[in-house]
Amino acid sequence: MKKDFEKFSISYDAESADLSGHKINAKDLGEAISAMADLLDEATLLYTKGGADVELMVTTPAKKGSIIVDFLVQASSPATLDVLKHIGFTTAGGALGIPTLINTIKKLKNRKIVRINVDSRSTQATVITEDGEIQCDKKIAEMIGNKKIRDSLHKIIQAPLHDKPNAKFKILDSKHHEVLAVEENRLENFNPMPSGSLEEISVENIHINISFAQVNFDSKRGWKIVLPDGKEKSALMQDAYFLSKAKANEQAFKKGDLYEAKIRVTTTERPIRSTILYEVKEITRHLVKKEDRII
């Protein structure tokens, strides 16, 4: 299936011995790249309500000069790539006058968030901090209040440049033209979210019978399960062995087949919207009748 894609890069500059010599700590860079994948996964999950898939790839090694890392993002639809615009990774947001997550966090200045007020009649939200408030788009407000997203931005932007003189983080377009920059005096705005800000997470592990309303053999996303009460829920298929069997056509699916499954349910309480994430951790048994089994 053809996928839409977007290219962008990140750049680290500083007057330090390592970056001046075109070098960077391997662990810092590795965590930044991993955090970029986490950021896009979580932001896409929020932005598309779990209904789309993205894949992040590093397309070239770090290049000579400033340390530059090139990324290629593949998505299941053009609309899914809009999340890059709202984060601030593409020029589209600036060209259309759309505020970005990164620029809004600059204004927030790492202040503790007390609450986020949303008007259902408006596209805007008000982020209330301990010493002021900021108006922003609802989608951006939801990302601002997400701990995973804020921690990922810290690992991408601030951590690799910590304590380096005249440091600067830049986002570049596919031709390496500057899209956005975070100067040294703004890097501390991208510390991890202050403790006590907004988010409360609870996790429940259950072992229940489920059936499948929708399957996607090519990805852990795009699955829907039917719970014992008959409700359909989008879920991540985290059982790699079961997924590989399904993809190889060793596991046949019939409508109405039941499976014993270990499910992890993660509930995240946020001021704007509480989310419940269902993950199929393991399929422990296929309950289809023996005479109907096709494997």
Buried (B, 14 or more C-beta within 10 A) or exposed (E): EEBBBBBBBBBBBBEBEBBEEEEBEEEBBEBBBBBBBBBBBBBBBBBBEBBBBBBBEEEEEBBEEBBBBBBBBBBBEEEBBBBBBBBBBBBBBBEEEBBBBBBBBBBBEBBBBBBBEBEEEEEBBBBBBEEEEBEBBBBBBBBBBBBBBBBBBBBBBBBBBEEBEEBBBBBBBBEBEEBBBBEBEBBEBBBBBBEEBBBEEEEEEEEEEBBBBEBBBEBBBBBBBBBEEEEEBBBBBBBEEBBEBBEEEEBBBEEEBBBBBBBBBBEBEBBBBEBEBBBBBBBEEBEBEEEEEEE
